[in-house]
């Protein structure tokens, strides 16, 4: 899940709320500079914050010795991002459907559902410790 564009940015952040917030702000600012609409920025913000917090909290267990690796590129056509943690991963196929009646009041699966609802592409690596997401400015068919 490597992003192969010349304007790709690669960085690591600490596994904490402050680092997640700063990176979200940075990426949203860059998306706004590329003329993404308010609706797109809202969608990107929800999915991005969820993916980054999942990596820091669930993947790295907020361990200050572990980092979240991020690769992204933003063009006027699309935002493409890969977020990887240093955790053991998970199988997204085993997440309970939070829309099912028996799961309405349980935790688990809501973040991934949000990511899949707001982004055009959401893929996990085999280990389950890396998510790749794409948001197109013009909907792809």
C-alpha positions as protocol buffer text, in pm:
chain_id: "A"
residue {
  index: 1
  type: UNK
  ca { x: 0 y: 0 z: 0 }
}
residue {
  index: 2
  type: UNK
  ca { x: 268 y: 244 z: -101 }
}
residue {
  index: 3
  type: UNK
  ca { x: 170 y: 570 z: -262 }
}
residue {
  index: 4
  type: UNK
  ca { x: 369 y: 613 z: -582 }
}
residue {
  index: 5
  type: UNK
  ca { x: 362 y: 982 z: -666 }
}
residue {
  index: 6
  type: UNK
  ca { x: 643 y: 1230 z: -679 }
}
residue {
  index: 7
  type: UNK
  ca { x: 468 y: 1472 z: -441 }
}
residue {
  index: 8
  type: UNK
  ca { x: 424 y: 1202 z: -175 }
}
residue {
  index: 9
  type: UNK
  ca { x: 489 y: 1307 z: 184 }
}
residue {
  index: 10
  type: UNK
  ca { x: 617 y: 1055 z: 437 }
}
residue {
  index: 11
  type: UNK
  ca { x: 628 y: 1118 z: 810 }
}
residue {
  index: 12
  type: UNK
  ca { x: 582 y: 960 z: 1148 }
}
residue {
  index: 13
  type: UNK
  ca { x: 388 y: 1094 z: 1442 }
}
residue {
  index: 14
  type: UNK
  ca { x: 377 y: 1006 z: 1809 }
}
residue {
  index: 15
  type: UNK
  ca { x: 95 y: 786 z: 1935 }
}
residue {
  index: 16
  type: UNK
  ca { x: -97 y: 1061 z: 2113 }
}
residue {
  index: 17
  type: UNK
  ca { x: -397 y: 1290 z: 2068 }
}
residue {
  index: 18
  type: UNK
  ca { x: -189 y: 1605 z: 2016 }
}
residue {
  index: 19
  type: UNK
  ca { x: 10 y: 1458 z: 1726 }
}
residue {
  index: 20
  type: UNK
  ca { x: -308 y: 1322 z: 1567 }
}
residue {
  index: 21
  type: UNK
  ca { x: -477 y: 1661 z: 1593 }
}
residue {
  index: 22
  type: UNK
  ca { x: -181 y: 1846 z: 1443 }
}
residue {
  index: 23
  type: UNK
  ca { x: -154 y: 1610 z: 1148 }
}
residue {
  index: 24
  type: UNK
  ca { x: -529 y: 1624 z: 1082 }
}
residue {
  index: 25
  type: UNK
  ca { x: -512 y: 2003 z: 1074 }
}
residue {
  index: 26
  type: UNK
  ca { x: -214 y: 1997 z: 839 }
}
residue {
  index: 27
  type: UNK
  ca { x: -374 y: 1757 z: 592 }
}
residue {
  index: 28
  type: UNK
  ca { x: -709 y: 1936 z: 599 }
}
residue {
  index: 29
  type: UNK
  ca { x: -532 y: 2265 z: 534 }
}
residue {
  index: 30
  type: UNK
  ca { x: -353 y: 2115 z: 234 }
}
residue {
  index: 31
  type: UNK
  ca { x: -680 y: 1971 z: 103 }
}
residue {
  index: 32
  type: UNK
  ca { x: -845 y: 2313 z: 137 }
}
residue {
  index: 33
  type: UNK
  ca { x: -554 y: 2467 z: -58 }
}
residue {
  index: 34
  type: UNK
  ca { x: -636 y: 2217 z: -334 }
}
residue {
  index: 35
  type: UNK
  ca { x: -995 y: 2345 z: -346 }
}
residue {
  index: 36
  type: UNK
  ca { x: -1167 y: 2051 z: -177 }
}
residue {
  index: 37
  type: UNK
  ca { x: -1526 y: 2142 z: -87 }
}
residue {
  index: 38
  type: UNK
  ca { x: -1653 y: 2176 z: 269 }
}
residue {
  index: 39
  type: UNK
  ca { x: -1834 y: 1842 z: 224 }
}
residue {
  index: 40
  type: UNK
  ca { x: -1510 y: 1675 z: 116 }
}
residue {
  index: 41
  type: UNK
  ca { x: -1318 y: 1833 z: 403 }
}
residue {
  index: 42
  type: UNK
  ca { x: -1580 y: 1709 z: 651 }
}
residue {
  index: 43
  type: UNK
  ca { x: -1558 y: 1355 z: 510 }
}
residue {
  index: 44
  type: UNK
  ca { x: -1178 y: 1356 z: 506 }
}
residue {
  index: 45
  type: UNK
  ca { x: -1164 y: 1492 z: 860 }
}
residue {
  index: 46
  type: UNK
  ca { x: -1390 y: 1220 z: 1004 }
}
residue {
  index: 47
  type: UNK
  ca { x: -1215 y: 934 z: 826 }
}
residue {
  index: 48
  type: UNK
  ca { x: -865 y: 1067 z: 882 }
}
residue {
  index: 49
  type: UNK
  ca { x: -909 y: 1135 z: 1252 }
}
residue {
  index: 50
  type: UNK
  ca { x: -1069 y: 793 z: 1301 }
}
residue {
  index: 51
  type: UNK
  ca { x: -789 y: 611 z: 1117 }
}
residue {
  index: 52
  type: UNK
  ca { x: -514 y: 800 z: 1299 }
}
residue {
  index: 53
  type: UNK
  ca { x: -674 y: 751 z: 1641 }
}
residue {
  index: 54
  type: UNK
  ca { x: -728 y: 382 z: 1569 }
}
residue {
  index: 55
  type: UNK
  ca { x: -359 y: 348 z: 1484 }
}
residue {
  index: 56
  type: UNK
  ca { x: -243 y: 536 z: 1795 }
}
residue {
  index: 57
  type: UNK
  ca { x: -497 y: 396 z: 2041 }
}
residue {
  index: 58
  type: UNK
  ca { x: -577 y: 43 z: 1926 }
}
residue {
  index: 59
  type: UNK
  ca { x: -268 y: -39 z: 1721 }
}
residue {
  index: 60
  type: UNK
  ca { x: 5 y: 124 z: 1927 }
}
residue {
  index: 61
  type: UNK
  ca { x: -193 y: 130 z: 2254 }
}
residue {
  index: 62
  type: UNK
  ca { x: -81 y: 493 z: 2307 }
}
residue {
  index: 63
  type: UNK
  ca { x: 271 y: 361 z: 2371 }
}
residue {
  index: 64
  type: UNK
  ca { x: 507 y: 662 z: 2361 }
}
residue {
  index: 65
  type: UNK
  ca { x: 777 y: 438 z: 2215 }
}
residue {
  index: 66
  type: UNK
  ca { x: 566 y: 352 z: 1910 }
}
residue {
  index: 67
  type: UNK
  ca { x: 493 y: 575 z: 1614 }
}
residue {
  index: 68
  type: UNK
  ca { x: 232 y: 597 z: 1342 }
}
residue {
  index: 69
  type: UNK
  ca { x: 375 y: 606 z: 989 }
}
residue {
  index: 70
  type: UNK
  ca { x: 186 y: 818 z: 738 }
}
residue {
  index: 71
  type: UNK
  ca { x: 229 y: 856 z: 363 }
}
residue {
  index: 72
  type: UNK
  ca { x: 2 y: 1087 z: 171 }
}
residue {
  index: 73
  type: UNK
  ca { x: -40 y: 1291 z: -140 }
}
residue {
  index: 74
  type: UNK
  ca { x: -296 y: 1554 z: -220 }
}
residue {
  index: 75
  type: UNK
  ca { x: -370 y: 1669 z: -573 }
}
residue {
  index: 76
  type: UNK
  ca { x: -666 y: 1861 z: -715 }
}
residue {
  index: 77
  type: UNK
  ca { x: -804 y: 1520 z: -822 }
}
residue {
  index: 78
  type: UNK
  ca { x: -764 y: 1309 z: -509 }
}
residue {
  index: 79
  type: UNK
  ca { x: -634 y: 1272 z: -157 }
}
residue {
  index: 80
  type: UNK
  ca { x: -451 y: 944 z: -103 }
}
residue {
  index: 81
  type: UNK
  ca { x: -324 y: 834 z: 237 }
}
residue {
  index: 82
  type: UNK
  ca { x: -171 y: 530 z: 402 }
}
residue {
  index: 83
  type: UNK
  ca { x: -159 y: 502 z: 783 }
}
residue {
  index: 84
  type: UNK
  ca { x: 37 y: 222 z: 955 }
}
residue {
  index: 85
  type: UNK
  ca { x: 86 y: 144 z: 1322 }
}
residue {
  index: 86
  type: UNK
  ca { x: 333 y: -84 z: 1496 }
}
residue {
  index: 87
  type: UNK
  ca { x: 65 y: -306 z: 1648 }
}
residue {
  index: 88
  type: UNK
  ca { x: -16 y: -668 z: 1579 }
}
residue {
  index: 89
  type: UNK
  ca { x: -306 y: -574 z: 1349 }
}
residue {
  index: 90
  type: UNK
  ca { x: -661 y: -703 z: 1324 }
}
residue {
  index: 91
  type: UNK
  ca { x: -898 y: -863 z: 1076 }
}
residue {
  index: 92
  type: UNK
  ca { x: -1149 y: -597 z: 964 }
}
residue {
  index: 93
  type: UNK
  ca { x: -1374 y: -875 z: 838 }
}
residue {
  index: 94
  type: UNK
  ca { x: -1441 y: -984 z: 1196 }
}
residue {
  index: 95
  type: UNK
  ca { x: -1572 y: -647 z: 1314 }
}
residue {
  index: 96
  type: UNK
  ca { x: -1935 y: -656 z: 1421 }
}
residue {
  index: 97
  type: UNK
  ca { x: -2176 y: -453 z: 1207 }
}
residue {
  index: 98
  type: UNK
  ca { x: -2265 y: -161 z: 1436 }
}
residue {
  index: 99
  type: UNK
  ca { x: -2591 y: -115 z: 1243 }
}
residue {
  index: 100
  type: UNK
  ca { x: -2723 y: -457 z: 1348 }
}
residue {
  index: 101
  type: UNK
  ca { x: -2980 y: -444 z: 1625 }
}
residue {
  index: 102
  type: UNK
  ca { x: -2772 y: -662 z: 1859 }
}
residue {
  index: 103
  type: UNK
  ca { x: -2474 y: -424 z: 1820 }
}
residue {
  index: 104
  type: UNK
  ca { x: -2645 y: -85 z: 1844 }
}
residue {
  index: 105
  type: UNK
  ca { x: -2524 y: -25 z: 2199 }
}
residue {
  index: 106
  type: UNK
  ca { x: -2187 y: -201 z: 2171 }
}
residue {
  index: 107
  type: UNK
  ca { x: -1851 y: -53 z: 2087 }
}
residue {
  index: 108
  type: UNK
  ca { x: -1655 y: -177 z: 1791 }
}
residue {
  index: 109
  type: UNK
  ca { x: -1676 y: -133 z: 1417 }
}
residue {
  index: 110
  type: UNK
  ca { x: -1815 y: 221 z: 1411 }
}
residue {
  index: 111
  type: UNK
  ca { x: -1486 y: 384 z: 1312 }
}
residue {
  index: 112
  type: UNK
  ca { x: -1424 y: 153 z: 1020 }
}
residue {
  index: 113
  type: UNK
  ca { x: -1787 y: 199 z: 911 }
}
residue {
  index: 114
  type: UNK
  ca { x: -1734 y: 578 z: 916 }
}
residue {
  index: 115
  type: UNK
  ca { x: -1414 y: 548 z: 715 }
}
residue {
  index: 116
  type: UNK
  ca { x: -1583 y: 329 z: 455 }
}
residue {
  index: 117
  type: UNK
  ca { x: -1885 y: 562 z: 440 }
}
residue {
  index: 118
  type: UNK
  ca { x: -1688 y: 882 z: 386 }
}
residue {
  index: 119
  type: UNK
  ca { x: -1393 y: 771 z: 172 }
}
residue {
  index: 120
  type: UNK
  ca { x: -1408 y: 634 z: -183 }
}
residue {
  index: 121
  type: UNK
  ca { x: -1147 y: 362 z: -120 }
}
residue {
  index: 122
  type: UNK
  ca { x: -1063 y: 194 z: 213 }
}
residue {
  index: 123
  type: UNK
  ca { x: -832 y: -107 z: 213 }
}
residue {
  index: 124
  type: UNK
  ca { x: -642 y: -282 z: 489 }
}
residue {
  index: 125
  type: UNK
  ca { x: -319 y: -474 z: 449 }
}
residue {
  index: 126
  type: UNK
  ca { x: -314 y: -846 z: 523 }
}
residue {
  index: 127
  type: UNK
  ca { x: -180 y: -798 z: 875 }
}
residue {
  index: 128
  type: UNK
  ca { x: -444 y: -536 z: 952 }
}
residue {
  index: 129
  type: UNK
  ca { x: -207 y: -269 z: 1083 }
}
residue {
  index: 130
  type: UNK
  ca { x: -218 y: -42 z: 779 }
}
residue {
  index: 131
  type: UNK
  ca { x: -513 y: 132 z: 613 }
}
residue {
  index: 132
  type: UNK
  ca { x: -505 y: 290 z: 269 }
}
residue {
  index: 133
  type: UNK
  ca { x: -774 y: 547 z: 185 }
}
residue {
  index: 134
  type: UNK
  ca { x: -861 y: 763 z: -114 }
}
residue {
  index: 135
  type: UNK
  ca { x: -1103 y: 1053 z: -150 }
}
residue {
  index: 136
  type: UNK
  ca { x: -1170 y: 1169 z: -506 }
}
residue {
  index: 137
  type: UNK
  ca { x: -1290 y: 1521 z: -572 }
}
residue {
  index: 138
  type: UNK
  ca { x: -1504 y: 1390 z: -856 }
}
residue {
  index: 139
  type: UNK
  ca { x: -1679 y: 1063 z: -774 }
}
residue {
  index: 140
  type: UNK
  ca { x: -1529 y: 767 z: -964 }
}
residue {
  index: 141
  type: UNK
  ca { x: -1772 y: 520 z: -1117 }
}
